[in-house]
Amino acid sequence: MTYLRMFADDEGELHLEDVEVEFAEIDYAPPTPPLGFSDSMEAPGLAFMRLSPGWEGEIWHPTPRRQMAVVSDAERRVLEPGDALLMEDTHGKGHAGIVLDDQPVAFAVTQLGD
């Protein structure tokens, strides 16, 4: 499994990278068999967000806080339903986005600790 990491370098320039999730076999929910489980991230909040059809956020902007977004539809990358995006560009130039579909796009946004 991978997720997309969006971050700003020391000069504020935006970068994207694919991050491979590492799993360890653990007894998570006995008596079920062991399963693969990743390290956890501190998450003080969970929110949902919806963008209207044709919404344009093409003005460059940073994310207001470090957060993980799991999208239902979005370098230019098109995100597919179920894709995960780690947004860490909390400073610098930021990012831009646009809804390409004629349907609303819904996100589950997990707000992460620093």
N, C-alpha and C positions, 0 to 999 in steps of 0.2 A: 504494500500500500504506500502511496506517496501523497503528499500535499504540496501545494504551491506556497512558497514563502515570498512575500513582498517586503522589501526593506530598503532603507536609505543608508548610503555609505557616509563616511565622515564629511564628505563635501556636499551631502544632501541629495545626491543623485539616486534615482530609483533603480533597483535591481530586482529580478525575479530568479528564483531557483527552485528546482524540484527537490524535496526532502523525502528520503526513504524512511519510513517508520520501522523501528526495530521492535520485535516482539519477543517476549520471554514466555516459556510455558509455565503456567502457574495453576494451582488449585484455587480458582477464583470463586466458584459456587458449588462446593461439595454438596451432594455426592456426584455431581456431574464430572465427566473426565476433565483433565487439565486442558486449558485453552491458552492461545497466544494473547498476551496483554502487553501494552506499551507503557512506558513511563507516563505519569500524569503531569498535567500543567495546572498551576494554581488558577482557579476560575471563580472570581467573586460575583459574577453575574451571568445570566442568560437572558437574551432579549430576542425579539423577532423584528424584522424590518421588511417593508414592502416598497417596491419602486413601481410607479405607474407605467403603463405602456408608453413608449417614446421618451421616458425620463432621460435627461442628459445631464451628467455630471462631468462634462468635458473640461471644466475649469480645474486646473491642477490643484490638488488639496491633499494634505496629509490625513491619515486616519486619526480620529480624536483620542484613541487609546489603543494599546496593543490588544488585538482581538482575533479570534478564529471565526471565519464566516463559512458556513456550508450553504452553498447556493442552489437554487432550483433552476436557474438558467443564467451567463454574462460574457510590454512589448506588444502587441495586441494578442491577447489570448481569449479565446471563447471558452468559458467555463460551462461544463455540462451539468445536468442535474446530479446531485450527490457529490460533486467536487468540493474539496476543502481548500480554503485559502487562509494562510496565516498572515495577517496584516500587521507589519511592524514598522511601517514608514511613518512613525510618529513625529518626525521632523523632516526638514528639507523640502524638496519640490512637491512630493506627494504623488498622487495618482489621479487618473480620470476614468470615467466609466460611462457607458451608455447602454440602455435597454434596447436590444435589437428586435425583440419579439413584439407582437401586438397584444400580449397578455401580461398582467402584472408579474413581477419577479419577486419571490419571497425568500428571505434569508433567515436562518437560525444563527444568531450571533452570540458567541460565548465570549464575554469580556474577561481577559486574562490579567493576572498580576504582572508586575514588572519583573 
